[in-house]
Amino acid sequence: MRVALSKSENELLKSIYRQGRDNGRVHTGVLADLLGVAPGTITAVVKRLAERNLLDHNPYRGVELTQAGRRAAVAVMRRHRIVERFLSDMLGYAWNEADRLAGSFEHHLPQEVEDRLYVALDRPASCPHGFPIPPPDVAEIPEMPPLYSLEPGDVATIAVPGSTDASVVEFLGAMGLRPSVRVEVKEKHPFDGPLVLEVDGHMRTVSEKVARQIFVKTEELFEERI
């Protein structure tokens, strides 16, 4: 059963989940900067979530999600991605617009409506950005490595975060590098040099900086339905 949470609590859970994957515990000051709110506001929300056993808070070491908190955070991310898919597939919004609009009402979406949307969309495996939609009641979403981690001969599909700069999105689009597009790495130049990719039969060159902003699902992950 879904945990009833406010918008601010949902957003905080998502931020802790994302930051914690790389850094373990997350300091409240970092969370305040990420969410653009005062540290006191974060502290108040952290206290409420700790009282519900969704996170562990140590004033000197930061916060860490409990197992229940991880499930709640993943559930929020799942709902966001389902709403994005609805906006893209049924209402015709561009993939990079769906992310912004989904945040307007996803926190008020009843579980019953979320479930029906998922079925109506034919149980999609990924959001319009190319990131996976996890099954209900799980505590983890498989990580997707950056494009630059691939080596020549590797094949993968592209995922582009909604936070990607608009000029980068435009550049990627001009090269055919859109979410869920299949690519193969042909060359990887040494010393942080560019990647040469095959995209829809065309050779495209992407700098190391840009390739680190794109994420991928590799051929091996295609066989896993998360």
Stockholm file with secondary structure:
# STOCKHOLM 1.0

chainA/1-226         MRVALSKSENELLKSIYRQGRDNGRVHTGVLADLLGVAPGTITAVVKRLAERNLLDHNPYRGVELTQAGRRAAVAVMRRHRIVERFLSDMLGYAWNEADRLAGSFEHHLPQEVEDRLYVALDRPASCPHGFPIPPPDVAEIPEMPPLYSLEPGDVATIAVPGSTDASVVEFLGAMGLRPSVRVEVKEKHPFDGPLVLEVDGHMRTVSEKVARQIFVKTEELFEERI
#=GR chainA/1-226 SS CCCCCCHHHHHHHHHHHHHHHHHSSBCHHHHHHHHTSCHHHHHHHHHHHHHTTSEEEETTTEEEECHHHHHHHHHHHHHHHHHHHHHHHTTCCCHHHHHHHHTTTGGGCCHHHHHHHHHHTTCCSBCTTSCBCCCTTCSCCCCCCBGGGCCTTCEEEEECCTTSCHHHHHHHHHTTCCTTCEEEEEEECTTTCCEEEEETTEEEEECHHHHTSCEEEEHHHHTCCC
#=GC SS_cons         CCCCCCHHHHHHHHHHHHHHHHHSSBCHHHHHHHHTSCHHHHHHHHHHHHHTTSEEEETTTEEEECHHHHHHHHHHHHHHHHHHHHHHHTTCCCHHHHHHHHTTTGGGCCHHHHHHHHHHTTCCSBCTTSCBCCCTTCSCCCCCCBGGGCCTTCEEEEECCTTSCHHHHHHHHHTTCCTTCEEEEEEECTTTCCEEEEETTEEEEECHHHHTSCEEEEHHHHTCCC
//
